[in-house]
Amino acid sequence: MRIVDVTDAWEPQQNGVVRTMKRTRDEATKLGHDMWFVTPNDFFSFPCPTYPEIQLSLVRACTIGRRIEALKPDALHISTEGPLGYAARAWCRREKVPFTTAYHTRFPEYVHTRFRWPLAWSYAMLRRFHASATRTMVATRSLHDDLTARGFGHLAYWSRGVDLDHFHPVGKGAIEVKRPIFINVGRVAPEKNIEAFLALDLPGTKVVVGDGPARAALERKFPEAVFLGRRTDADLPALYAAADVFVFPSRTDTFGLVLLEAMACGVPVAAYPVMGPRDVITDPAAGALDEDLRAACLRALDLKPEAARVHALRFSWENAAKQFLGNLAPIGA
């Protein structure tokens, strides 16, 4: 099967959507399928206002339609609800081409955090966007239940995995600061709630790996924290493994691939008991969930690294890719 995925999120961005789609492509290839992407790199693009790391492309439906037709897909998937996603959706509706979508990101909460845009307005827009899809894929039961309650239909499960060969315990020497080390890895943006982590009264050192629009302000406000900036995927296993606890303060993520990556490196997790963490951290030996994030951090500090690694072993990219492939709507079927 030849699959085309239209996504507004692509390299050089480093986020969960990009990592998920790249790994899904790799696993689909192993299973005998071809997967091609239509991304902002295919068109003229410009930095997203307030978030220059993200590139946007404004194209007409007929333009993206020609690109899709040239790739001759057997199935079409739209990953994101951005400009390319909307253009592809419009073309599919006009040409009566079936397609699937995925709900990767809680955009209503992100937009509300930044601009106080009413949640009901954003959810109405997204409900309309996904209503035309044959299936909308979601990563967890919590997200499935939440979207069902908000009026979304035809939802299907598509879990996530972790590369256990790449992410594994490699020793504690990559970060030389006072222990214990509490680490956060990911996009440094307001919706990630990193300030809640940095404001905690914890022993040792807080370390932040990643970049984003909130980094400069957080560095000024929390000079005692260590900001390591953006690192490559090759760097991440050693950085994860060097920590004693991975702290995930986000309340808006739909899954959180970094949770799996940290646990695969033998690092217990501390997080709020919200969508994402409560679906991933189902074994109390692998992480601690608490509305008191400081209490969660201190409990996680007493957990065994081996238990975190064992829990991560349950998540397979191969199985996740098979779920994705099974949810697709073949064109012409």
N, C-alpha and C positions, 0 to 999 in steps of 0.2 A: 504494500500500500504506500502511496505517495501522499504525504501529509504536508500541508502548508499552514503555518502559524503566523498570524499577524499580531505583532506586539509593539507597543510604544516603548517598552522597557528592553534595552539591549546594551551591549558593550559600547562605550567603556563603563557604563553603570555597573556597580557591584551591589546587588541586592538579591533578595530571596527569589523574586520572579525570574531574574536572569539565570541564576544558578539552577533553579528548578527546570526551566525550559532547556537549558544546555544539557543537563543530565538526562532529561527525558529523551532528547534527541539521541544521546549516546546509547541509551538502553534500547530505544526503538530500532536503532541501526543493528544492534546485536541480535534483535529478534527478526531481522530481515526486512525492515521498513526503511523508507527514505523520508527525512523530515527537513523541510526548508522553511526559512523565516523571511518575512517581510518586515523590515524595521526602519527606524528613522535614518539609518545609514544608507538606505536606498534612495533617499530623496533629500532635497534641501531641508536642513533643519536649523533650529535656533534654540538658545538656552531658555528653559522654562523660567518665567518671572518668579523671583524669590527663591528659586532652586536651580541654579545654573548647571549643576551636575547632570540634570535631566535634559535631554534634547527632544524637541517636539518638531513634528513635521505636519504641515497643513496641506493636504492633497484632496483633490476631488475624487468622488466615488469612482468615476470612470477611469481615472488614472491608476488607482490602486487595483481596480478590476482588471485592467490590462496586465498589470504585474502578476496578479493571481492566475489569470488565464495562461500566461506564458509558462508558468510553472506546472500546469496541467495536474492539479491535485485530484486525488481520489477522496480526500476528506479535508475540510477546512475548519481551522480552530482560530478563535480570536481571544488572545490572552488578556488584553487590557481595554479599559473603557476610555482610552485617550483619543486624540484626533485620528490616528490611523485605525483604531478599532471602530470608531464611529463611521469612518469612510467605508471600511470593509463591510460593516453591517448594512449600510445603505445600499451598497452594490449587491450584496446577497439578497436583500429583500426585493430589490428591483428585478434581479435575474432569477429569483426563486431558487437560489442555491442554499441547501441546508448547511448549517454551521453549528458548532458548539462554542461555548464560552467558559471562562473560569472566573471565580470570585477570589482573587488573590489578596486584595488589599481593602481595608476598611476606609475607603476614601471619605465617606461622610464624616467619620470621626476625625480624620486628618484635617479636612477642610474646616470643620467646626473648631478644632484646636487652634488653627492659624488665623482664621478670619471670622469666627463666630457665625458662620453660615448655618442656618437651621438644619438640623439633621433630617427632618421630614422632607425638605425640598431635595436634598441630595439623594435620599433613598428613593424618592419618586422617580428621579432621573435614571438611577441605576436599575430600578425595577422595570422601567420601560425598555432600557437597553437590553437587558437579559431576557425579556419576555419573548423576543423573536428567535432565540436559540432553541435548538432541539433539546439540548441539555446544558445546564450550568453546573460546572464541577466545583465542589467545595472540599476542603481538606479534612474537616473534623465534624463530629456530631454537634458540637456546640454551635458552630457556624451554620450548619444545616438547620438546626432548631431556631436559631435567631432569624435567619432569612425567611424561613417558613412563616414565622410569626409576623414578619413584615410584608407578607404577601407575595414572596417570590415562589415560583413554581418550577416543575421539572428539574429538581436538583439531583445530582449524582455525586457519589463519593470518589475522590481522587486524593489519596494520601501522599506522603512525602517520604524520602529516605535519606540516608547519609552514606557517604563513601567511607566505608570502614577501613579500607586500605590506606586512604590518604589521611583521615582523621583518626589518630590513635595516640596513646600515651608515648611521649618521647623524652621524658625527663623534665626537670624543673628549672633548667639553667638559662632559659631564653630571656627572662626578665630579672634583673638584679636590683631589687628594691626590698624594703623592709616587709617581712611577712607578718601575717597572712596577706595574700594578694587576692583582692576581689576585682574581677575583670568584667568589662562589657565590650562586646564586639558588634559593630554594625553601623548603620547610618546615624550620624550625630545630628538629629533633627528634633524639633519640638515635640512631634507626635510620639517619639520614642521614650519620652519622659525620663531622660537620663539624669536630669537635675534631681529627681527623687532619689536616685542612687547616690549621687555625689553628695547630697545633703545629709546622708546617714552618718551617725556616730559609730564608726567601726574601727577595730584595731588594724594595724598594718597599713596597707597602701591600696588606693583605688586606682585602677588602670582603665583607660578608654582606648580602644583600637577602632579607628574609622575616622571618617571626615563627613562634613555636612554643614548646613547653614547655621547651626547652633554652636559649632565648636568654639569659635573665637570668644563668644560671650561666656561660655562655660569655663574656658581656660582662665578668663579674667576673674570670674566669680569664685572658682575653686582652684587656687594656685597650688594647693597641696596635692592635687591629683596629678597623675602622670598621663599625658595624652601622647599616644604613639603615632597618630595619624593613620592614613590609609596604608594598608599592607596588601601584598599579593596573596593569592590562595596558597602559594607555596610556603608563605611565612606563617599562616594561621595555625597549623597544628602545634607548632612549638610554642606559640603565644598562648593558645588555649591551655596546653598542658602545663605551662609554667604557673598557672593560677591555682588557687586553692578552692575558690568558689566562682562560678559564673553567675552574674547578677543580671536579671532580665526585668527591667522596671516597666516595660511597655504594657499598656492596657488596651491597645488597639490592634495588635497583630492577629492575623487569622490562624497562624501556625507557629512560625518562629524556627526556621531551619537552624539558626545558631544554637538553639537548645540541644538539638541532636548532635551538632558538631562538637559542642563542649563536652557533652556526656561521652561521646565516642573517644574523646581525648582523656577520659578519666576524671572529669571535673564535675562535681555535683552542682546543681542549679538552685538558685533562690529567685522566687518570682511571686507576683500577686496571683491569687486563685481566680484567674479570668480566662476567657477564651484564648486558646493557644496553649499556655502553660498547663491548664488543667486537663487538656486533651493529650498532651505529650508526656507530662510528668505524672504518670499513673501509678508509679511505684515510689512510696515514700523513702525507700532506700536510695533513690537516685536524685532526689531533690526535695526542697522544702517550699511549700506554698503558704503564704500568710498575708493578710491585709496589713500586718505590721512587717514591712519589708526588712527592717533591721533584725527582727526576730527570725525571719526566714533565713537571712544571711548567716546568723550565728548557729542556727540548727544545721544548715548545710555544711558548715565548717566541720561538724562532727561526723559527717557521713563518709563512707568508704569510697575511694575512687573506683575500685573494682566494680562496685554495684552500679555506678553510673555507666560504666562501659558495658556491662551486661545488659542494662536496659536499652541502650542504643542499638544493640545487636538485633533487636526486634524489628527495626525499620530497614526495609530493603528498597533500593531504587528500582530493582527489576520488577518487584510486585507493584510498585507505584506506577511504573510505565505501562504494565499490563492493564491496570485500572484505567489509565488515560486512553489507551488504544481501544479498550472495550466500550468506552463512552462515546467515541466518535460517531458521526453520522455520515456514512459513505455517500458521496455525491452520485446521483443516478440510481440509488438503490430503490 
